[in-house]
Amino acid sequence: MSQDNLIKLECTECKKLNYHSTKNKKTIKARLELNKFCKTCKTRKPHKETK
């Protein structure tokens, strides 16, 4: 994976960095938000893209 397209996903509840993903930065300018399983909260929570 290219380092340019790598993003970090952070849980909105506990603020832990749980996932890494890729995104096409040329077409998508807004911050990405996905529902993912948080290991610390033990539930599905929205995860937002961080810098």
N, CA, C and O atoms as a GROMACS GRO file, in nm:
protein
  204
    1MET      N    1   0.083  -0.119   0.000
    1MET     CA    2   0.000   0.000   0.000
    1MET      C    3   0.088   0.125   0.000
    1MET      O    4   0.192   0.131   0.065
    2SER      N    5   0.043   0.220  -0.073
    2SER     CA    6   0.116   0.347  -0.079
    2SER      C    7   0.091   0.428   0.048
    2SER      O    8  -0.021   0.431   0.099
    3GLN      N    9   0.194   0.491   0.098
    3GLN     CA   10   0.183   0.571   0.220
    3GLN      C   11   0.097   0.695   0.198
    3GLN      O   12   0.043   0.750   0.293
    4ASP      N   13   0.085   0.740   0.073
    4ASP     CA   14   0.007   0.860   0.044
    4ASP      C   15  -0.141   0.839   0.069
    4ASP      O   16  -0.210   0.930   0.113
    5ASN      N   17  -0.190   0.719   0.041
    5ASN     CA   18  -0.333   0.692   0.050
    5ASN      C   19  -0.374   0.632   0.183
    5ASN      O   20  -0.493   0.608   0.205
    6LEU      N   21  -0.280   0.607   0.274
    6LEU     CA   22  -0.312   0.544   0.401
    6LEU      C   23  -0.376   0.644   0.497
    6LEU      O   24  -0.327   0.756   0.512
    7ILE      N   25  -0.486   0.605   0.562
    7ILE     CA   26  -0.553   0.688   0.662
    7ILE      C   27  -0.571   0.606   0.788
    7ILE      O   28  -0.572   0.483   0.784
    8LYS      N   29  -0.586   0.675   0.902
    8LYS     CA   30  -0.610   0.610   1.030
    8LYS      C   31  -0.755   0.634   1.070
    8LYS      O   32  -0.808   0.743   1.050
    9LEU      N   33  -0.819   0.531   1.126
    9LEU     CA   34  -0.957   0.542   1.172
    9LEU      C   35  -0.960   0.536   1.324
    9LEU      O   36  -0.904   0.445   1.385
   10GLU      N   37  -1.026   0.635   1.385
   10GLU     CA   38  -1.030   0.648   1.530
   10GLU      C   39  -1.174   0.632   1.579
   10GLU      O   40  -1.266   0.686   1.518
   11CYS      N   41  -1.193   0.560   1.688
   11CYS     CA   42  -1.325   0.541   1.746
   11CYS      C   43  -1.375   0.674   1.802
   11CYS      O   44  -1.299   0.749   1.863
   12THR      N   45  -1.502   0.704   1.780
   12THR     CA   46  -1.557   0.831   1.828
   12THR      C   47  -1.586   0.828   1.977
   12THR      O   48  -1.595   0.934   2.040
   13GLU      N   49  -1.602   0.710   2.036
   13GLU     CA   50  -1.632   0.699   2.179
   13GLU      C   51  -1.506   0.700   2.264
   13GLU      O   52  -1.492   0.786   2.352
   14CYS      N   53  -1.414   0.608   2.240
   14CYS     CA   54  -1.297   0.592   2.327
   14CYS      C   55  -1.171   0.658   2.271
   14CYS      O   56  -1.068   0.661   2.339
   15LYS      N   57  -1.176   0.710   2.147
   15LYS     CA   58  -1.064   0.780   2.083
   15LYS      C   59  -0.940   0.693   2.060
   15LYS      O   60  -0.829   0.745   2.058
   16LYS      N   61  -0.958   0.563   2.042
   16LYS     CA   62  -0.847   0.472   2.014
   16LYS      C   63  -0.831   0.457   1.862
   16LYS      O   64  -0.930   0.454   1.789
   17LEU      N   65  -0.708   0.448   1.816
   17LEU     CA   66  -0.679   0.421   1.676
   17LEU      C   67  -0.685   0.271   1.654
   17LEU      O   68  -0.596   0.198   1.699
   18ASN      N   69  -0.788   0.223   1.586
   18ASN     CA   70  -0.810   0.080   1.571
   18ASN      C   71  -0.780   0.027   1.432
   18ASN      O   72  -0.738  -0.087   1.418
   19TYR      N   73  -0.801   0.107   1.329
   19TYR     CA   74  -0.792   0.057   1.192
   19TYR      C   75  -0.709   0.150   1.105
   19TYR      O   76  -0.698   0.270   1.132
   20HIS      N   77  -0.652   0.093   0.999
   20HIS     CA   78  -0.585   0.167   0.892
   20HIS      C   79  -0.655   0.127   0.763
   20HIS      O   80  -0.691   0.011   0.744
   21SER      N   81  -0.674   0.224   0.675
   21SER     CA   82  -0.743   0.197   0.550
   21SER      C   83  -0.684   0.286   0.441
   21SER      O   84  -0.597   0.369   0.468
   22THR      N   85  -0.731   0.269   0.319
   22THR     CA   86  -0.688   0.353   0.209
   22THR      C   87  -0.807   0.430   0.155
   22THR      O   88  -0.922   0.393   0.174
   23LYS      N   89  -0.774   0.540   0.086
   23LYS     CA   90  -0.879   0.624   0.030
   23LYS      C   91  -0.823   0.696  -0.091
   23LYS      O   92  -0.705   0.732  -0.094
   24ASN      N   93  -0.906   0.716  -0.191
   24ASN     CA   94  -0.867   0.792  -0.308
   24ASN      C   95  -0.881   0.940  -0.275
   24ASN      O   96  -0.993   0.993  -0.272
   25LYS      N   97  -0.770   1.007  -0.250
   25LYS     CA   98  -0.773   1.146  -0.204
   25LYS      C   99  -0.800   1.245  -0.316
   25LYS      O  100  -0.829   1.361  -0.290
   26LYS      N  101  -0.791   1.200  -0.441
   26LYS     CA  102  -0.819   1.290  -0.554
   26LYS      C  103  -0.968   1.316  -0.569
   26LYS      O  104  -1.007   1.425  -0.609
   27THR      N  105  -1.052   1.217  -0.539
   27THR     CA  106  -1.195   1.233  -0.561
   27THR      C  107  -1.271   1.262  -0.432
   27THR      O  108  -1.372   1.333  -0.435
   28ILE      N  109  -1.225   1.210  -0.318
   28ILE     CA  110  -1.296   1.228  -0.192
   28ILE      C  111  -1.220   1.328  -0.106
   28ILE      O  112  -1.109   1.300  -0.059
   29LYS      N  113  -1.279   1.446  -0.085
   29LYS     CA  114  -1.215   1.551  -0.006
   29LYS      C  115  -1.260   1.549   0.140
   29LYS      O  116  -1.186   1.592   0.228
   30ALA      N  117  -1.382   1.499   0.167
   30ALA     CA  118  -1.436   1.500   0.303
   30ALA      C  119  -1.375   1.388   0.386
   30ALA      O  120  -1.317   1.294   0.333
   31ARG      N  121  -1.389   1.400   0.517
   31ARG     CA  122  -1.338   1.297   0.609
   31ARG      C  123  -1.427   1.174   0.602
   31ARG      O  124  -1.550   1.184   0.595
   32LEU      N  125  -1.364   1.060   0.604
   32LEU     CA  126  -1.434   0.932   0.593
   32LEU      C  127  -1.485   0.889   0.730
   32LEU      O  128  -1.415   0.906   0.830
   33GLU      N  129  -1.607   0.834   0.736
   33GLU     CA  130  -1.662   0.781   0.860
   33GLU      C  131  -1.728   0.647   0.831
   33GLU      O  132  -1.816   0.638   0.747
   34LEU      N  133  -1.684   0.543   0.903
   34LEU     CA  134  -1.734   0.407   0.882
   34LEU      C  135  -1.773   0.346   1.016
   34LEU      O  136  -1.716   0.379   1.119
   35ASN      N  137  -1.873   0.256   1.013
   35ASN     CA  138  -1.907   0.181   1.132
   35ASN      C  139  -1.818   0.058   1.138
   35ASN      O  140  -1.824  -0.028   1.050
   36LYS      N  141  -1.736   0.050   1.242
   36LYS     CA  142  -1.643  -0.060   1.260
   36LYS      C  143  -1.656  -0.113   1.402
   36LYS      O  144  -1.710  -0.046   1.490
   37PHE      N  145  -1.604  -0.235   1.424
   37PHE     CA  146  -1.605  -0.294   1.557
   37PHE      C  147  -1.488  -0.238   1.637
   37PHE      O  148  -1.373  -0.246   1.593
   38CYS      N  149  -1.517  -0.182   1.755
   38CYS     CA  150  -1.413  -0.130   1.843
   38CYS      C  151  -1.379  -0.238   1.945
   38CYS      O  152  -1.468  -0.292   2.011
   39LYS      N  153  -1.251  -0.270   1.957
   39LYS     CA  154  -1.207  -0.377   2.046
   39LYS      C  155  -1.217  -0.336   2.193
   39LYS      O  156  -1.237  -0.422   2.279
   40THR      N  157  -1.202  -0.208   2.222
   40THR     CA  158  -1.208  -0.164   2.361
   40THR      C  159  -1.351  -0.144   2.408
   40THR      O  160  -1.384  -0.176   2.522
   41CYS      N  161  -1.438  -0.092   2.321
   41CYS     CA  162  -1.580  -0.073   2.357
   41CYS      C  163  -1.660  -0.202   2.342
   41CYS      O  164  -1.766  -0.217   2.402
   42LYS      N  165  -1.610  -0.294   2.261
   42LYS     CA  166  -1.674  -0.423   2.232
   42LYS      C  167  -1.810  -0.408   2.163
   42LYS      O  168  -1.898  -0.492   2.181
   43THR      N  169  -1.827  -0.302   2.086
   43THR     CA  170  -1.949  -0.280   2.007
   43THR      C  171  -1.911  -0.217   1.874
   43THR      O  172  -1.797  -0.177   1.852
   44ARG      N  173  -2.010  -0.208   1.785
   44ARG     CA  174  -1.989  -0.139   1.658
   44ARG      C  175  -2.015   0.010   1.679
   44ARG      O  176  -2.124   0.050   1.720
   45LYS      N  177  -1.915   0.089   1.652
   45LYS     CA  178  -1.921   0.234   1.670
   45LYS      C  179  -1.872   0.303   1.543
   45LYS      O  180  -1.797   0.243   1.466
   46PRO      N  181  -1.912   0.427   1.520
   46PRO     CA  182  -1.856   0.500   1.407
   46PRO      C  183  -1.709   0.535   1.431
   46PRO      O  184  -1.672   0.578   1.540
   47HIS      N  185  -1.629   0.515   1.328
   47HIS     CA  186  -1.487   0.548   1.332
   47HIS      C  187  -1.462   0.658   1.229
   47HIS      O  188  -1.503   0.646   1.114
   48LYS      N  189  -1.395   0.765   1.271
   48LYS     CA  190  -1.367   0.878   1.182
   48LYS      C  191  -1.221   0.877   1.141
   48LYS      O  192  -1.134   0.826   1.211
   49GLU      N  193  -1.198   0.936   1.025
   49GLU     CA  194  -1.062   0.950   0.975
   49GLU      C  195  -0.988   1.058   1.054
   49GLU      O  196  -1.043   1.163   1.085
   50THR      N  197  -0.862   1.029   1.087
   50THR     CA  198  -0.778   1.127   1.157
   50THR      C  199  -0.662   1.165   1.067
   50THR      O  200  -0.641   1.106   0.962
   51LYS      N  201  -0.586   1.264   1.110
   51LYS     CA  202  -0.470   1.310   1.032
   51LYS      C  203  -0.352   1.218   1.054
   51LYS      O  204  -0.245   1.240   0.996
   0.00000   0.00000   0.00000
